[in-house]
Every structure is written in structure tokens, then in C-alpha cells.
Amino acid sequence: MFLTLYKNNRGGEQWQYYTIHDHDRDLFDMFSLTINWRNTNNIIRERQYSFTNQIEKDKKIQKLFMKKLKEGYKLLYEYPKELLNKKVL
């Protein structure tokens, strides 16, 4: 799974990107997410989350995605395409 979001700040002078992916496995748990973003100084930051099951991971993805949409980000790229249409209990 791979999501890339973007938003434009400062009247078009600065683009911000936010990426969520689960390509890497965690050493201690079966399910993990990696979040990458650039701050205002153009320094790449990263945060990793670990989960014990797929449902927890899916809930976190949807929570992060909805939070970023409320902050003004737009979806640039999504793989696989059906990911965001999936319902989580």
C-alpha cells in the first residue's frame, strides 16, 4: 500500500508532501506503517507505527488520511486503488 498526499502553501511557493506506506516489516510486530514528510526547512522526517493486527493498521491509515484531508492535503497517488474504499469496523 502506498499513499502520497500534497498541499500547496505560501501562495504556490512551497509544496508539501506526505507519504504513507506499509512496504517495510517491523522487527517486533507483523504489521507496520511508515510515514514520511518534509518540514518547512525541507528536511525529510519519518515515523513508524507497529500493530498486532491488520484491522488496527487499517484504522490508523484511515485516521491519518482523514486528518491530512482536513489539513488541506489532496491525494496525489494511491496504490492499490481500492485501498481507501475499504470499510474498517
Beta strands, then each sheet from edge to edge (+ up, - down):
strand 1: 2-9
strand 2: 14-21
strand 3: 31-38
strand 4: 44-51
strand 5: 74-79
sheet 1: 4+ 3- 2+ 1- 5+
end
